[in-house]
Every structure is written in C-alpha cells, then in structure tokens.
Amino acid sequence: MKRAVFACLGGAMLLLGLIGIVTPLLPTVPFLIVAAWCFGKSSPRVEAWMLNHPRFGSGLRRWREEGAIPRRAKWMAVMGIAVGYAVFWTQARPGWIFATVVAVLMLGSAIYVLSRPGPRVTNR
C-alpha cells in the first residue's frame, strides 16, 4: 500500500515537473526532486531512469549527493520568484496582509535557494 501511494505521488510530481518545462512560472526541478525521492521509495527502476536522464539526471544527482544548485539555476529561480510575485501582485490585487504573507513565503524560498551550495568542481 505504501509503495502504491509513493508511486502515485511520484507520478503526480513527475507530471507537474513535465508541465513546468513548457509552462512559464511553474518550476520543474523541485517537482522532479520530489518525484525521484518518491520513486526511490516505490520504483527503483523509474528512480534510476530519472537519475540517468540525459537532461535532468545530473541536476537530480547533484542535489541528492551535495544539496547543490548551480549559480545560473539559483538566479533563474530567484528571478522566477520575483516575476511570479509581480504577476500575483498585479493580477490578484491582494490586500496588504495576504500580499505580505505571500511576500514573506517567496522571500524565504529565495533565501533558501540562494543559501544552497554550488556544485563541487570535479575532474571527470
């Protein structure tokens, strides 16, 4: 039963990650990280496929081994957060309390991303 729940959750996260590839402002990598973790609990075959994927595998392995985010990805994430907040602010026109709560959550997310180490340089 537990494996089935993790497999379903992994499938949902993988689907959201794939949608994020073509949808502006929807992140891809966080969903893929969660999907790989879920498949690690439910389907080693799908987990291995994700970790060896030619496009996303190296980033997933780097995250798993080092908790590392490349500098370019950090700045893209922070810019995405800023643009996302600007769209939220202009389109939703929230009250100041809700706007502040969302700003604090997004700022916390940006700080977390920026605080992650960069990948170690190795001679491979």
N, C-alpha and C positions, 0 to 999 in steps of 0.2 A: 504494500500500500504506500509506504514512504517513498519507494523508488518511483512509483507512478506519479505521485504529487510533484516530486522534483523534476521528473521528465516533462510533465505538463508545464510547470513553471519555467523550466529551461526553454521549452518550445515557444512559450509566450515571449520570453525575454529575447530570444533569437529573432522572432518575428518583429518585435519592436525595434531591435537593432538594425534589421534589414530595411525596415520602413525609414529609419533615421538616415540611411545612406542617401535617400532621394528627397527627404523632407527637410526643408530649412528649419533650424532651431530645435529639432528633435535630435538628441545626442545618439550616437551609435555605440561607441566603445563602452560606456558604463553598462548598457544592456547586454553587450557581448561578454563582459567580465562576469556578470551575474549568471548569464546563460552557461558559460563554461563551468562555473562553480556548481550550478545545479546539475549539469550533465556529469560532472565528476562524482556526484552522489548517486546518479541513476544510470548513466550510459557511458562507460569508458570509451566506447567506440566513437560516439559523437563528440565527446570531450577531446579525444585525440585528433579528430578531423578539424575541430576548431583551432586547437593549438598548433596544428601544422598547416593551416590555411595560408596560402601564399600572400594574401593581402593583410589579414588581421592577426595571424598567428604570432608573429614576432612581438607585437604590442601586448597581446594577451600573456605570452610567456614572460615578457619583461615585467609586467605588472605582478604576475604571480611570484616571480623569483625575487624581485627587488622593490616592488611597490613604486616603480619608476614611471614617470611620464616625460616624454621628450619635450624640450623647450618650445618647439613650434606648436605642439599639441596643447601645451598649457595655455599659450597665448590665444590660440584659436578657441579654446574652451572659455577663457575669460571674456573674449570678445563676443562669443555666442551668448554668454550670460548677460552681458551688458546690452546687446541688441534685444535679447529676449525681454529684459526688464523695460527697455524703451518701448517695445511693441505693447507689452502689458500696460504700461502707464498711459500710452496714447490711445489705445483701443478700448481698454476696460474702464478707464477713468475712475480708478478706485478711490475710496475715501482714504484719508491720511492714515488711519490705523491699519487698514488692510495693506496699503501701499508700503508702510513701514515694516510690517511683518514680512511681506514678500521680499523687500529690500534686504532685510537682515538675513533671511534664509539664503538668498542669492549671494550676498556678500560672504557669508560663511562658506558657501560652496566654492566660491572663487578663491578664498584664502586656503581652503583645504587643497584645491588643485595646485595652487602655486607653492604650497609647502611640501609637496611630494618631491623626492629627489629625482634628478635626471638619470638616465641610464648610464651605467658604467661603460667606459670605452674599453673594448677588448680587441685583441688581435686574433681574428678568426679567419 
